[in-house]
Amino acid sequence: MSHGGGTAAGNFIWSITYKDIYSAWTESRAVWNKGAANIKQRTLQLMKELPFTILGLDVDNGSEFLNYSIYELCKNAEPRIEFTRSRPYHKNDNAHVEQRNYTHVRNLLGYDRLEDPNMVEIINGLYKNEWSLLKNLYCPTMQLISKYKVGSKYIKKYSTPKTPCQRLLESDKVSDEKKRILLELLKQSDPYILKQSIEAKLNVIFNYQQKKITRRN
């Protein structure tokens, strides 16, 4: 997700989004530009921080993910990660992530141009802490169970709303150790306090950005 402010000219910050299909657990990370080395570094860090093991990585056809560095990361992982890609010219193949790009990135940071590399770690401090905890522990989502066409209309059936954390705690594929970590996160966090902290960090980010714009002008 570009933070170029409507133009791809020059250097600026990008947000990359990862979503687990089963639980809907979603993480975003900021990178300076979108070179393969930066994407690989953030992906490796995220793999160590997630409360579950990655079994597969499905990417779009952008060069930031579809490259030898990411392929090698998946190939050498233990257990090995299945590396797949979406079909060319089929944007709906990435609907899960595209949806989260709006709810988890645009709704948080907006559409302004972010062109200071010093802001990358500031934004990541928000992404990986308060924002991740609020969205994954306390915000329930529905998942599509079935979809069929009746006449000219599509009939969709959705699951009971659950948080990503709930789905992981109910899964027999998640280890007891990982579940203990999730339960501890729930015990130590409070959505009201998280929301306050998010607002405080957003003020820091936007004030920093505004000062840079003022100096530039």
Residue pairs with C-beta under 8 A, 6 or more apart in sequence:
1 14
1 15
1 16
1 17
1 28
1 101
1 105
1 106
2 8
2 12
2 14
3 12
3 13
3 14
3 15
3 30
3 109
3 112
3 113
3 114
4 10
4 12
4 113
5 12
5 111
5 112
5 113
5 114
5 115
6 111
6 113
7 113
10 115
11 32
11 33
11 115
11 117
12 33
12 113
12 114
12 115
13 30
13 31
13 32
13 114
13 115
13 116
13 117
13 119
13 120
13 123
14 30
14 31
14 32
14 33
14 34
14 64
15 28
15 29
15 30
15 31
15 101
15 105
15 109
15 123
15 127
16 28
16 29
16 30
16 31
16 34
16 39
16 42
16 64
17 26
17 27
17 28
17 97
17 100
17 101
17 104
17 105
18 26
18 27
18 28
18 29
18 43
18 46
18 97
19 25
19 26
19 27
19 96
19 97
19 100
20 26
20 52
20 164
21 96
22 167
22 171
23 52
23 164
23 165
23 167
23 168
23 171
24 141
24 143
24 164
24 167
25 50
25 51
25 52
25 136
25 164
25 165
25 167
25 168
26 100
26 104
26 135
26 136
26 164
27 46
27 49
27 50
27 127
27 128
27 132
28 100
28 104
28 105
28 127
28 131
29 42
29 45
29 46
29 124
29 127
29 128
30 119
30 120
30 123
30 124
30 127
31 38
31 39
31 42
31 120
32 38
32 117
32 120
34 62
34 64
35 64
36 63
36 64
36 67
36 68
36 69
36 70
37 69
39 64
39 65
39 69
39 70
40 69
40 70
40 73
43 70
43 73
44 73
47 54
47 77
49 128
51 168
51 174
51 178
51 181
51 182
52 168
52 173
52 174
52 178
53 79
54 77
54 81
55 79
55 81
55 82
56 81
56 82
56 83
56 84
57 70
57 74
57 81
57 82
57 83
57 84
58 84
58 85
58 86
59 65
59 66
59 70
59 83
59 84
59 85
59 86
60 66
60 85
60 86
60 93
60 94
60 97
61 85
61 86
61 88
66 85
70 83
71 83
73 81
74 80
74 81
74 82
74 83
75 81
75 83
86 93
86 94
87 93
91 98
104 131
104 135
108 126
108 131
108 202
109 123
109 205
112 209
114 123
114 209
115 212
116 208
116 209
116 212
118 208
119 205
119 208
119 209
122 201
122 204
122 205
122 208
123 205
125 201
126 198
126 201
126 202
126 205
130 194
130 197
130 198
130 201
131 198
133 185
133 189
133 194
134 191
134 194
134 195
134 198
135 164
136 163
136 164
136 165
137 163
137 164
137 165
137 182
137 185
137 186
137 189
137 191
138 163
138 191
138 194
139 163
140 161
140 162
140 163
140 166
141 161
141 162
141 163
141 164
142 158
142 159
142 160
142 161
143 158
143 159
144 156
144 157
144 158
144 159
145 157
145 158
145 159
146 156
146 157
147 154
147 155
147 156
147 157
148 154
148 155
149 155
162 170
165 182
165 185
165 186
168 174
168 178
168 179
168 182
169 179
169 182
169 183
